[in-house]
């Protein structure tokens, strides 16, 4: 029988820990949505990053299941509220909380999740608690800033590359960095190494979002698991669209503008037409180059890491590489 990897063993423990949490029972409308969103899938990547980072410096990462779970509860709180703002009907293939219940319940349940995340962080030893809370608070504010920027972009005709990259850094990437830094701090890493892991997480997080932008347009439909071209249909200001608008001229720019302005159209025709414009402008290659620059910058941060337990470090690298090469 093959011995479980650290990641697999930790995920099993994490799942049991989350399932055993009693967030509350009454009123049931407040607490049922919390259990619901925590149980409809999710790869648990962020808490796993915390556990692996801890394992690089200290024995028994199971000691910080509470803090790692706080990251996961906070992440799902942001998803619950984001879904309301986006009026999204589905999350991980299931009805969103505001669709299954209603928006008011989703807002209140999300609020309780944020409070419960702090409860979970309170398991931290007193000497480290202020640093952990400051890190968590800064990250939580960053994520909210990123979401606001993302909503602002919906009403802006022009979004530049720099602003877009900053938005995804805040909305998505800083939480990966926080998860790693938190685990490292709790495990006793030096401030320099904890910072390097934070920067690693932020850089690969930006790369992952660029990968998502790319997959939405160029993924294999059968492997992707959802509609390819959803961002094109909704005119979402992704890196691809921003670069296309920046580089297009003449007839190509005119055609792109017409598709963006169109209110009635055949979805498949729009996706194929805009995709063809991206191909003409070399947008796929530009996105891959930018994405890989962030992945490279992330791995550079790992070059001077001195992990006490290299097997955890190696699994962190392997998990990241697997995510980089995913096709869905």
C-alpha positions as CSV (number, residue, x, y, z in Angstrom):
1,X,0.0,0.0,0.0
2,X,1.5,3.4,-1.0
3,X,2.1,5.9,1.8
4,X,0.0,9.0,1.5
5,X,1.7,12.2,0.5
6,X,1.8,15.0,3.0
7,X,-0.7,16.9,1.0
8,X,-3.2,14.1,0.8
9,X,-2.9,13.2,4.5
10,X,-3.3,16.9,5.5
11,X,-6.3,17.3,3.3
12,X,-8.0,14.4,4.9
13,X,-7.3,15.8,8.4
14,X,-8.5,19.3,7.2
15,X,-11.7,17.9,5.9
16,X,-12.5,16.1,9.1
17,X,-11.7,19.2,11.1
18,X,-14.0,21.4,9.0
19,X,-16.8,18.9,9.0
20,X,-16.6,18.7,12.8
21,X,-17.0,22.5,13.3
22,X,-20.2,23.6,14.8
23,X,-20.7,27.1,13.5
24,X,-24.1,27.3,15.1
25,X,-27.6,25.8,14.8
26,X,-30.4,28.4,15.4
27,X,-31.7,30.2,13.5
28,X,-31.1,27.5,10.9
29,X,-31.4,29.9,8.0
30,X,-28.3,31.7,9.3
31,X,-26.1,28.6,9.7
32,X,-27.3,26.1,7.1
33,X,-25.8,28.3,4.2
34,X,-22.4,28.1,5.9
35,X,-22.3,24.3,6.0
36,X,-23.7,24.3,2.5
37,X,-21.0,26.5,0.9
38,X,-18.3,24.7,2.8
39,X,-19.5,21.3,1.5
40,X,-20.1,21.9,-2.2
41,X,-16.6,21.3,-3.4
42,X,-13.5,23.5,-3.4
43,X,-10.0,22.2,-3.6
44,X,-9.0,23.6,-0.2
45,X,-5.8,25.0,-1.8
46,X,-5.4,27.9,0.6
47,X,-5.5,26.1,3.9
48,X,-3.3,23.4,2.4
49,X,-0.7,26.0,1.6
50,X,-0.7,27.1,5.2
51,X,-0.3,23.5,6.4
52,X,2.6,22.8,4.0
53,X,4.3,26.0,4.9
54,X,4.1,25.2,8.6
55,X,5.4,21.6,7.8
56,X,8.5,23.1,6.2
57,X,9.6,24.5,9.6
58,X,7.9,22.5,12.4
59,X,6.6,19.0,13.1
60,X,2.9,18.1,13.0
61,X,1.1,20.6,10.8
62,X,-2.1,19.3,12.3
63,X,-1.5,21.7,15.1
64,X,-2.7,24.6,13.0
65,X,-5.8,23.0,11.4
66,X,-7.8,25.8,13.2
67,X,-5.8,28.7,11.6
68,X,-5.7,27.0,8.2
69,X,-9.5,26.5,8.4
70,X,-9.9,30.2,9.2
71,X,-8.4,30.9,5.7
72,X,-10.8,28.5,4.1
73,X,-13.8,30.0,5.9
74,X,-12.8,33.5,5.0
75,X,-12.3,32.5,1.4
76,X,-15.8,31.0,1.2
77,X,-17.2,34.1,2.9
78,X,-15.8,36.2,0.1
79,X,-17.3,33.9,-2.5
80,X,-20.7,34.1,-0.8
81,X,-20.7,37.9,-1.0
82,X,-19.1,38.0,-4.4
83,X,-21.8,35.8,-5.8
84,X,-24.5,38.3,-4.6
85,X,-22.6,41.2,-6.2
86,X,-22.2,39.3,-9.5
87,X,-25.7,37.9,-9.3
88,X,-24.2,34.5,-10.1
89,X,-26.6,31.6,-10.2
90,X,-24.1,28.8,-9.7
91,X,-21.0,28.2,-7.6
92,X,-19.0,24.9,-8.2
93,X,-22.0,23.7,-10.3
94,X,-24.5,24.2,-7.4
95,X,-27.0,26.9,-6.7
96,X,-25.4,29.9,-5.0
97,X,-26.5,30.7,-1.5
98,X,-28.5,33.8,-2.5
99,X,-30.3,31.7,-5.1
100,X,-31.0,28.8,-2.8
101,X,-32.1,31.0,0.1
102,X,-32.0,34.8,-0.6
103,X,-29.6,37.7,-0.7
104,X,-30.3,38.9,2.8
105,X,-29.6,35.5,4.3
106,X,-26.4,35.2,2.2
107,X,-25.2,38.6,3.5
108,X,-25.9,37.6,7.1
109,X,-24.4,34.1,6.8
110,X,-21.3,35.6,5.2
111,X,-21.0,38.0,8.0
112,X,-21.1,35.2,10.5
113,X,-18.4,33.3,8.5
114,X,-16.1,36.3,8.9
115,X,-16.6,36.3,12.7
116,X,-16.1,32.5,12.8
117,X,-12.8,32.9,10.9
118,X,-11.6,35.1,13.8
119,X,-12.8,32.5,16.3
120,X,-10.6,29.9,14.5
121,X,-7.6,32.3,14.5
122,X,-7.9,32.7,18.3
123,X,-6.4,29.2,18.7
124,X,-3.0,30.9,18.0
125,X,-0.5,31.1,20.9
126,X,-0.6,34.5,22.5
127,X,2.9,35.6,21.5
128,X,2.1,35.2,17.8
129,X,-1.6,36.2,17.8
130,X,-1.1,40.0,17.2
131,X,1.1,39.3,14.1
132,X,-1.3,36.7,12.7
133,X,-4.3,39.1,13.2
134,X,-2.5,42.0,11.6
135,X,-1.6,39.8,8.6
136,X,-5.2,38.5,8.3
137,X,-6.7,42.0,8.7
138,X,-4.4,43.5,6.0
139,X,-5.3,40.6,3.6
140,X,-9.0,40.9,4.3
141,X,-8.9,44.6,3.5
142,X,-6.9,44.0,0.3
143,X,-9.4,41.4,-0.9
144,X,-12.2,43.9,-0.4
145,X,-10.2,46.5,-2.3
146,X,-9.7,44.1,-5.2
147,X,-13.4,43.3,-5.4
148,X,-14.3,47.0,-5.4
149,X,-11.8,47.6,-8.2
150,X,-13.3,44.7,-10.2
151,X,-16.8,46.1,-9.8
152,X,-15.5,49.6,-10.8
153,X,-14.0,48.1,-14.0
154,X,-17.5,47.0,-15.1
155,X,-18.5,50.6,-15.5
156,X,-15.2,51.8,-17.1
157,X,-14.7,51.9,-20.8
158,X,-10.9,51.7,-20.4
159,X,-8.9,49.6,-18.0
160,X,-5.2,49.4,-18.4
161,X,-2.9,46.4,-17.9
162,X,-1.3,47.8,-14.7
163,X,-4.7,48.4,-13.0
164,X,-6.0,45.0,-14.0
165,X,-2.9,43.2,-12.6
166,X,-3.2,45.2,-9.4
167,X,-6.8,44.2,-9.1
168,X,-6.2,40.5,-9.4
169,X,-3.2,40.8,-7.0
170,X,-5.6,42.2,-4.4
171,X,-8.7,40.2,-5.1
172,X,-7.1,36.7,-5.6
173,X,-3.3,36.5,-5.1
174,X,-2.8,38.1,-1.7
175,X,-4.9,35.4,0.1
176,X,-2.5,32.7,-1.3
177,X,0.4,34.8,0.0
178,X,-1.3,35.2,3.4
179,X,-2.0,31.5,3.7
180,X,1.7,30.7,3.1
181,X,3.1,33.4,5.3
182,X,0.7,32.5,8.2
183,X,1.8,28.9,8.1
184,X,5.4,29.9,8.0
185,X,5.1,32.3,10.9
186,X,3.3,29.7,13.0
187,X,6.0,27.2,12.2
188,X,8.7,29.5,13.4
189,X,10.2,30.6,10.0
190,X,12.4,33.7,10.0
191,X,10.6,37.0,8.9
192,X,12.7,36.9,5.7
193,X,11.6,33.4,4.7
194,X,7.9,34.1,5.7
195,X,8.1,37.2,3.4
196,X,9.6,35.1,0.6
197,X,6.8,32.6,0.8
198,X,4.3,35.5,0.8
199,X,5.8,36.9,-2.4
200,X,5.9,33.4,-3.9
201,X,2.1,33.1,-3.2
202,X,1.3,36.5,-4.6
203,X,3.2,36.0,-7.8
204,X,1.9,32.5,-8.6
205,X,-1.6,33.7,-7.6
206,X,-1.4,36.4,-10.3
207,X,-0.2,33.7,-12.7
208,X,-3.1,31.4,-11.8
209,X,-5.6,34.2,-12.6
210,X,-4.0,34.9,-15.9
211,X,-4.1,31.1,-16.5
212,X,-7.9,31.2,-15.8
213,X,-8.3,34.1,-18.2
214,X,-6.5,32.1,-20.9
215,X,-8.4,28.8,-20.2
216,X,-11.8,30.6,-20.4
217,X,-11.0,31.3,-24.1
218,X,-8.6,28.6,-25.2
219,X,-9.4,25.6,-23.1
220,X,-10.5,22.2,-24.5
221,X,-14.2,22.3,-23.9
222,X,-14.3,18.6,-22.8
223,X,-11.6,19.1,-20.2
224,X,-12.7,22.6,-19.0
225,X,-15.9,21.5,-17.4
226,X,-17.8,24.7,-18.2
227,X,-18.7,26.9,-21.1
228,X,-15.6,28.1,-23.0
229,X,-15.8,31.8,-23.9
230,X,-18.0,33.0,-21.0
231,X,-15.7,36.0,-20.5
232,X,-16.1,36.9,-24.1
233,X,-19.8,36.6,-24.0
234,X,-20.0,39.0,-21.0
235,X,-17.3,41.4,-22.2
236,X,-15.4,40.7,-19.0
237,X,-12.3,42.9,-18.8
238,X,-9.7,40.2,-18.6
239,X,-6.1,40.5,-19.5
240,X,-6.9,39.2,-23.0
241,X,-9.5,41.8,-23.8
242,X,-7.5,44.6,-22.3
243,X,-4.5,43.7,-24.5
244,X,-6.7,43.2,-27.5
245,X,-8.2,46.7,-27.2
246,X,-4.8,48.2,-26.6
247,X,-3.2,46.5,-29.7
248,X,-6.1,46.5,-32.2
249,X,-6.3,49.1,-34.9
250,X,-8.2,49.7,-38.1
251,X,-10.8,47.1,-39.1
252,X,-9.8,44.7,-36.3
253,X,-10.5,47.4,-33.7
254,X,-13.8,48.3,-35.4
255,X,-14.9,44.6,-35.4
256,X,-13.9,44.2,-31.7
257,X,-15.8,47.3,-30.7
258,X,-18.9,46.1,-32.6
259,X,-18.9,42.8,-30.7
260,X,-18.4,44.5,-27.4
261,X,-21.3,46.9,-28.1
262,X,-23.6,44.2,-29.5
263,X,-26.7,43.5,-27.3
264,X,-28.1,40.7,-29.4
265,X,-25.9,38.1,-30.9
266,X,-25.3,34.4,-31.4
267,X,-23.0,33.4,-28.5
268,X,-21.0,30.9,-30.4
269,X,-20.5,33.3,-33.3
270,X,-19.3,36.0,-30.9
271,X,-16.9,33.7,-29.1
272,X,-15.4,32.4,-32.4
273,X,-15.1,35.9,-33.9
274,X,-13.4,37.5,-30.8
275,X,-11.2,34.4,-30.4
276,X,-10.1,34.9,-34.1
277,X,-9.2,38.5,-33.3
278,X,-7.2,37.4,-30.3
279,X,-5.3,35.0,-32.6
280,X,-4.6,37.7,-35.1
281,X,-3.2,40.0,-32.4
282,X,-1.1,37.2,-30.8
283,X,-3.0,37.7,-27.5
284,X,-2.6,34.0,-26.5
285,X,1.2,34.3,-26.7
286,X,1.3,37.6,-24.9
287,X,-0.9,36.2,-22.0
288,X,1.3,33.1,-21.7
289,X,4.4,35.3,-21.6
290,X,3.0,37.5,-18.9
291,X,1.6,34.5,-16.9
292,X,5.0,32.7,-17.1
293,X,6.8,35.8,-15.9
294,X,4.8,35.8,-12.7
295,X,5.4,32.0,-12.2
296,X,9.1,32.6,-12.8
297,X,9.2,35.5,-10.3
298,X,7.4,33.3,-7.8
299,X,9.8,30.4,-8.0
300,X,12.7,32.8,-7.7
301,X,11.5,33.6,-4.2
302,X,11.9,29.9,-3.3
303,X,15.6,29.7,-4.3
304,X,16.9,30.8,-1.0
305,X,14.4,29.0,1.2
306,X,16.0,26.8,3.9
307,X,13.3,24.4,4.9
308,X,13.9,22.3,8.0
309,X,11.7,19.6,6.5
310,X,12.4,19.5,2.7
311,X,9.7,16.9,1.9
312,X,7.0,19.6,2.7
313,X,8.9,22.1,0.6
314,X,9.0,19.7,-2.3
315,X,5.3,19.0,-2.1
316,X,4.6,22.7,-2.1
317,X,6.6,23.1,-5.3
318,X,4.9,20.0,-6.9
319,X,1.4,21.2,-6.0
320,X,2.2,24.6,-7.6
321,X,3.5,23.0,-10.8
322,X,0.5,20.8,-11.0
323,X,-1.8,23.8,-10.8
324,X,0.3,25.7,-13.4
325,X,-0.2,22.8,-15.9
326,X,-3.9,22.2,-15.2
327,X,-6.4,22.3,-18.1
328,X,-9.5,23.3,-16.2
